[in-house]
Amino acid sequence: MDIALKNQLIKAVKLAKAGDWDASHRIVQEYNDATACWIHALLHKIEGDESNSQYWYARCNACFEEHADLSQELDAIENSLI
């Protein structure tokens, strides 16, 4: 993964952790990377938009049900980027 993309995705995770889901969403919707899709999926899960979330999980080969705790899932995404 290119360093600029990685930095943008880390920023998106930090924004999501801070509760700024709109700013995080604006970042991830610019990329077609699997991790960006995972963040995108999680953001829609946070919003309660399950069908849209399921779509994005399918795009990144992840599972909607895998993480029940949203903050732990954000941590898992962040750890995958570090």
N, C-alpha and C positions, 0 to 999 in steps of 0.2 A: 504494500500500500504506500502510495506517495505521501511524503511528510506533510504537504500542505493539506491534503484530504484528511489525514490523521488528526492534524491540529484542529481542523474545522469540526470534526466529529467529536473530539474531546470537548471542544467549546460547546457543542450542542448538548452533550451529556451534562456538563456543568450548569448550563442554562436550565435544563429540565430539572436538575436537582434543586435549583434555586426557585423553581416554580414558574419560570418564564417559558412556558410550553410553546407559546406562539413564536418567540424568537428561535427556539430550538427547532421547531417545525420548519420555519423559513430556511434554515441551514440545510436540514436533511433532505428536503424536497428538491434540492438542487443536484443531488447525487444519486447514482444508480448502483452504488456499492452495496454489498450485502449488509455491512454494518450500518450504513445509513438507512437501509430498509428496516433493519431490526429496531433502530431508534424510532423510526417513523411508526412502526407497528406498536411500540410501547406507548408512544404519545397518544395514539388513537385509543389504546387500552385505557390510559389514564382518563381520557375524555369520556369513556363509556361507549365509544363507537365500536362495538365488537365486530361487526361485519367488515368495516374498513380495516380494523386492526388485523383480523384474520387474513385479509388480502395481503397485507404487508408482511405478515409472518410467513406466508406461503412464498413470497418473493425472496425471502432470505433463508429459506429452509430451516426455520425455527418453529417452535410450537407455542401457541397461545397459552396453553395450560402449564408449561414447564416451570414458570416462575409465578407463584401466588403473591409474593411480596414485591411490589413495584420498586421500592428502593433497593432491594437486593438485586433485582434485574438491572437497574441502572448501574449498580456497582459491578455486576458481571460484564456489562458492555464496556464500562470504563476500563476494567482489568484486561479485557481483550485488546484494548487499544494501547495499553502501556507496555 
